Amino acid sequence: MLHIDIICIGRLKEKYLKDAVDEYSKRLSKYCNLNIIELLDEKIPNNSSDKLLCEVKAKECEKISSRIKKDSYVIALDLKRFTIYI
């Protein structure tokens, strides 16, 4: 059976989004093993510099990279650009 890991930074806070994730997870369970991994996001202080933002993104990137299994097929989604990177 297909195994899918969704690795994301931050946790869902809105109940309607949590309910949607639960519903789609239940629907997909017939076709694949779905695992959603929510990693803690790095805290960003107000009025942070571009350098600090880059450092935070690098730390979050390392967190995500460490959870990707060897020989995995990776698809990265970018909400700001609405682009899928394969």
LODRENLO-95710 format. One record per atom (N, C-alpha, C): residue number from 1; residue in three letters; atom name; x, y, z. Coordinates in pm, 1 decimal. Layout:
<nodes>
  num  residu  atome      east     north        up
  NUM     ALA     CA         X         Y         Z
...
</nodes>
This chain:
<nodes>
  num  residu  atome      east     north        up
    1     MET      N      84.5    -117.9       0.0
    1     MET     CA       0.0       0.0       0.0
    1     MET      C      88.9     124.1       0.0
    2     LEU      N      45.3     226.2     -68.1
    2     LEU     CA     117.7     352.6     -76.8
    2     LEU      C     129.0     416.1      61.3
    3     HIS      N     245.1     472.6      91.3
    3     HIS     CA     267.3     540.6     219.0
    3     HIS      C     296.3     687.5     190.7
    4     ILE      N     218.8     777.4     252.4
    4     ILE     CA     235.3     921.0     231.9
    4     ILE      C     260.6     988.9     365.5
    5     ASP      N     371.1    1063.4     373.9
    5     ASP     CA     400.8    1147.5     490.1
    5     ASP      C     383.2    1292.6     447.9
    6     ILE      N     302.0    1366.8     522.0
    6     ILE     CA     287.8    1510.7     500.8
    6     ILE      C     360.2    1577.2     616.6
    7     ILE      N     468.0    1648.2     584.3
    7     ILE     CA     549.8    1714.4     686.2
    7     ILE      C     523.5    1863.7     677.0
    8     CYS      N     481.9    1923.4     787.5
    8     CYS     CA     449.7    2065.7     785.0
    8     CYS      C     501.6    2134.7     911.1
    9     ILE      N     524.3    2262.9     896.8
    9     ILE     CA     568.1    2345.8    1009.0
    9     ILE      C     444.2    2411.9    1069.2
   10     GLY      N     431.3    2403.1    1200.0
   10     GLY     CA     317.9    2464.0    1268.9
   10     GLY      C     203.0    2366.2    1283.9
   11     ARG      N     109.1    2404.4    1366.7
   11     ARG     CA      -7.3    2320.4    1394.3
   11     ARG      C    -134.7    2392.9    1350.8
   12     LEU      N    -232.2    2313.4    1312.7
   12     LEU     CA    -361.9    2370.3    1278.6
   12     LEU      C    -431.9    2415.1    1406.8
   13     LYS      N    -486.2    2534.2    1403.9
   13     LYS     CA    -554.6    2586.6    1521.2
   13     LYS      C    -706.1    2591.7    1501.1
   14     GLU      N    -749.5    2610.7    1379.0
   14     GLU     CA    -890.9    2624.6    1350.4
   14     GLU      C    -958.9    2488.2    1348.6
   15     LYS      N   -1071.1    2478.1    1419.0
   15     LYS     CA   -1142.9    2351.3    1429.3
   15     LYS      C   -1190.4    2302.2    1293.1
   16     TYR      N   -1238.1    2392.5    1208.0
   16     TYR     CA   -1290.5    2349.2    1078.4
   16     TYR      C   -1179.6    2289.7     991.2
   17     LEU      N   -1056.8    2339.1    1005.2
   17     LEU     CA    -945.5    2281.0     929.0
   17     LEU      C    -906.7    2144.5     985.1
   18     LYS      N    -905.9    2132.0    1117.6
   18     LYS     CA    -876.7    2002.0    1178.8
   18     LYS      C    -980.3    1898.6    1135.7
   19     ASP      N   -1107.3    1939.9    1134.0
   19     ASP     CA   -1213.7    1848.9    1091.5
   19     ASP      C   -1195.4    1807.1     946.2
   20     ALA      N   -1155.0    1900.8     860.9
   20     ALA     CA   -1132.8    1869.1     719.5
   20     ALA      C   -1017.4    1770.0     703.7
   21     VAL      N    -909.1    1790.6     776.9
   21     VAL     CA    -794.6    1699.1     770.7
   21     VAL      C    -836.6    1559.9     816.6
   22     ASP      N    -913.9    1553.3     924.1
   22     ASP     CA    -961.0    1423.6     973.4
   22     ASP      C   -1048.7    1353.5     870.2
   23     GLU      N   -1136.6    1428.5     806.7
   23     GLU     CA   -1226.6    1369.9     706.2
   23     GLU      C   -1148.0    1316.8     586.4
   24     TYR      N   -1056.0    1395.7     533.7
   24     TYR     CA    -978.3    1350.6     418.1
   24     TYR      C    -884.0    1236.3     454.7
   25     SER      N    -831.6    1238.6     576.4
   25     SER     CA    -747.0    1127.8     621.5
   25     SER      C    -826.8     998.7     624.7
   26     LYS      N    -949.0    1007.7     673.9
   26     LYS     CA   -1035.8     890.1     679.7
   26     LYS      C   -1066.5     838.7     539.1
   27     ARG      N   -1094.7     929.9     446.6
   27     ARG     CA   -1124.2     889.6     308.8
   27     ARG      C   -1003.5     825.7     241.6
   28     LEU      N    -885.7     881.9     265.3
   28     LEU     CA    -763.8     830.6     201.4
   28     LEU      C    -716.5     698.7     262.1
   29     SER      N    -760.1     666.7     382.1
   29     SER     CA    -711.1     546.8     450.0
   29     SER      C    -741.6     418.7     372.6
   30     LYS      N    -838.8     421.8     283.3
   30     LYS     CA    -869.9     305.0     200.1
   30     LYS      C    -763.1     281.5      94.4
   31     TYR      N    -692.1     388.5      57.6
   31     TYR     CA    -600.1     382.0     -55.1
   31     TYR      C    -452.5     393.8     -17.2
   32     CYS      N    -424.6     448.8     101.3
   32     CYS     CA    -284.5     469.4     139.1
   32     CYS      C    -272.1     480.5     291.2
   33     ASN      N    -149.1     467.1     337.4
   33     ASN     CA    -117.2     495.1     477.4
   33     ASN      C     -74.3     641.0     484.2
   34     LEU      N    -155.2     724.1     547.1
   34     LEU     CA    -128.8     867.8     555.0
   34     LEU      C     -80.1     903.3     694.0
   35     ASN      N      30.4     976.3     698.7
   35     ASN     CA      88.8    1019.8     825.2
   35     ASN      C     115.5    1169.6     816.0
   36     ILE      N      54.0    1247.4     903.8
   36     ILE     CA      75.0    1391.6     905.3
   36     ILE      C     168.7    1424.6    1020.8
   37     ILE      N     281.6    1486.4     987.3
   37     ILE     CA     384.3    1521.3    1085.6
   37     ILE      C     387.2    1672.6    1099.5
   38     GLU      N     343.2    1722.2    1214.2
   38     GLU     CA     342.3    1865.8    1239.9
   38     GLU      C     462.1    1900.1    1327.4
   39     LEU      N     552.1    1980.9    1274.3
   39     LEU     CA     672.3    2021.3    1347.0
   39     LEU      C     651.8    2158.8    1409.4
   40     LEU      N     715.0    2182.4    1522.2
   40     LEU     CA     704.2    2312.5    1586.9
   40     LEU      C     770.3    2419.5    1501.9
   41     ASP      N     703.5    2532.9    1491.5
   41     ASP     CA     761.6    2642.8    1415.0
   41     ASP      C     855.9    2723.3    1503.8
   42     GLU      N     951.1    2787.4    1439.6
   42     GLU     CA    1046.1    2873.0    1510.7
   42     GLU      C     979.3    3006.5    1540.8
   43     LYS      N    1006.1    3058.8    1657.0
   43     LYS     CA     948.5    3188.2    1694.5
   43     LYS      C    1023.8    3300.5    1623.9
   44     ILE      N     947.4    3394.3    1568.5
   44     ILE     CA    1005.9    3508.3    1498.0
   44     ILE      C     966.6    3634.1    1574.3
   45     PRO      N    1064.8    3708.1    1626.2
   45     PRO     CA    1031.0    3831.5    1698.0
   45     PRO      C     979.7    3938.9    1602.3
   46     ASN      N     901.8    4031.0    1657.1
   46     ASN     CA     852.9    4143.2    1575.9
   46     ASN      C     970.8    4226.8    1527.3
   47     ASN      N     954.6    4287.8    1411.9
   47     ASN     CA    1057.7    4373.5    1351.8
   47     ASN      C    1189.7    4299.4    1332.3
   48     SER      N    1181.3    4173.8    1290.8
   48     SER     CA    1304.0    4097.0    1269.6
   48     SER      C    1367.0    4133.9    1134.9
   49     SER      N    1496.0    4118.2    1129.1
   49     SER     CA    1570.6    4152.7    1007.8
   49     SER      C    1558.2    4040.8     904.4
   50     ASP      N    1595.9    4071.2     782.1
   50     ASP     CA    1594.7    3970.8     676.1
   50     ASP      C    1690.0    3856.6     707.8
   51     LYS      N    1802.1    3891.1     769.3
   51     LYS     CA    1900.0    3788.2     805.7
   51     LYS      C    1840.1    3690.6     906.0
   52     LEU      N    1768.7    3741.7    1004.5
   52     LEU     CA    1706.3    3656.2    1105.2
   52     LEU      C    1597.6    3568.8    1042.3
   53     LEU      N    1520.5    3626.2     951.2
   53     LEU     CA    1418.2    3548.0     882.4
   53     LEU      C    1479.7    3433.0     802.9
   54     CYS      N    1592.0    3460.0     738.8
   54     CYS     CA    1662.1    3354.5     664.0
   54     CYS      C    1712.9    3245.3     758.2
   55     GLU      N    1761.5    3284.7     874.3
   55     GLU     CA    1809.1    3186.4     972.1
   55     GLU      C    1694.0    3099.0    1021.9
   56     VAL      N    1578.9    3159.4    1046.7
   56     VAL     CA    1461.7    3083.9    1091.8
   56     VAL      C    1417.0    2986.3     983.5
   57     LYS      N    1413.6    3032.3     859.8
   57     LYS     CA    1375.8    2944.5     749.0
   57     LYS      C    1474.6    2829.0     734.4
   58     ALA      N    1601.9    2856.0     755.0
   58     ALA     CA    1703.4    2750.3     746.0
   58     ALA      C    1683.5    2646.3     855.6
   59     LYS      N    1651.1    2691.2     976.8
   59     LYS     CA    1625.5    2597.3    1087.1
   59     LYS      C    1503.8    2510.7    1057.3
   60     GLU      N    1397.4    2574.0    1005.8
   60     GLU     CA    1277.8    2498.3     972.5
   60     GLU      C    1303.7    2401.7     857.8
   61     CYS      N    1386.8    2443.5     764.7
   61     CYS     CA    1425.6    2356.4     653.8
   61     CYS      C    1499.0    2233.0     705.4
   62     GLU      N    1588.3    2253.1     800.6
   62     GLU     CA    1661.2    2140.7     860.4
   62     GLU      C    1566.6    2044.5     931.1
   63     LYS      N    1467.5    2099.3    1001.0
   63     LYS     CA    1369.2    2014.4    1069.3
   63     LYS      C    1295.0    1926.3     968.6
   64     ILE      N    1252.2    1988.7     859.7
   64     ILE     CA    1179.4    1913.5     757.2
   64     ILE      C    1271.1    1810.6     692.6
   65     SER      N    1390.8    1852.5     655.2
   65     SER     CA    1485.0    1763.0     587.4
   65     SER      C    1519.5    1641.3     672.1
   66     SER      N    1528.4    1661.3     802.3
   66     SER     CA    1564.4    1549.3     889.8
   66     SER      C    1453.7    1444.9     898.1
   67     ARG      N    1331.9    1480.9     861.7
   67     ARG     CA    1219.5    1387.6     870.0
   67     ARG      C    1190.7    1316.5     738.1
   68     ILE      N    1260.6    1356.5     631.1
   68     ILE     CA    1239.6    1293.5     501.2
   68     ILE      C    1322.3    1166.2     494.5
   69     LYS      N    1255.9    1057.2     464.5
   69     LYS     CA    1323.5     928.0     457.4
   69     LYS      C    1402.7     916.7     327.4
   70     LYS      N    1510.7     840.6     335.0
   70     LYS     CA    1595.0     819.8     217.9
   70     LYS      C    1513.7     753.6     107.2
   71     ASP      N    1541.0     789.7     -15.8
   71     ASP     CA    1473.9     735.9    -134.9
   71     ASP      C    1325.3     771.2    -140.6
   72     SER      N    1285.6     878.6     -74.0
   72     SER     CA    1146.7     924.1     -81.4
   72     SER      C    1127.5    1011.3    -204.3
   73     TYR      N    1008.3    1009.4    -256.4
   73     TYR     CA     968.4    1100.2    -363.8
   73     TYR      C     913.9    1224.0    -294.3
   74     VAL      N     974.7    1339.4    -318.2
   74     VAL     CA     942.3    1460.5    -243.7
   74     VAL      C     869.2    1559.9    -332.1
   75     ILE      N     759.2    1612.7    -279.6
   75     ILE     CA     685.3    1720.7    -344.5
   75     ILE      C     675.3    1833.2    -243.2
   76     ALA      N     722.2    1952.1    -280.2
   76     ALA     CA     717.6    2067.8    -190.9
   76     ALA      C     610.3    2164.1    -239.8
   77     LEU      N     526.2    2209.8    -148.1
   77     LEU     CA     419.9    2304.7    -182.6
   77     LEU      C     453.1    2440.3    -123.6
   78     ASP      N     429.5    2544.7    -201.3
   78     ASP     CA     456.7    2681.3    -158.8
   78     ASP      C     327.5    2761.3    -169.4
   79     LEU      N     270.4    2798.7     -55.6
   79     LEU     CA     142.9    2869.1     -55.4
   79     LEU      C     150.6    3007.1    -118.0
   80     LYS      N     261.9    3076.0    -101.1
   80     LYS     CA     272.7    3212.5    -152.2
   80     LYS      C     283.5    3216.9    -303.6
   81     ARG      N     343.1    3115.0    -362.4
   81     ARG     CA     360.8    3115.8    -507.3
   81     ARG      C     262.2    3024.0    -577.3
   82     PHE      N     184.9    2947.1    -500.2
   82     PHE     CA      89.5    2851.2    -556.3
   82     PHE      C     157.4    2762.0    -658.6
   83     THR      N     273.1    2712.5    -621.6
   83     THR     CA     354.4    2631.7    -711.2
   83     THR      C     385.7    2498.4    -643.5
   84     ILE      N     393.9    2396.9    -721.4
   84     ILE     CA     435.4    2266.6    -670.8
   84     ILE      C     575.1    2240.5    -724.0
   85     TYR      N     668.0    2210.3    -632.1
   85     TYR     CA     806.5    2179.7    -669.8
   85     TYR      C     827.4    2029.8    -655.7
   86     ILE      N     874.2    1967.2    -761.4
   86     ILE     CA     898.9    1822.9    -756.2
   86     ILE      C    1046.3    1796.6    -772.1
</nodes>
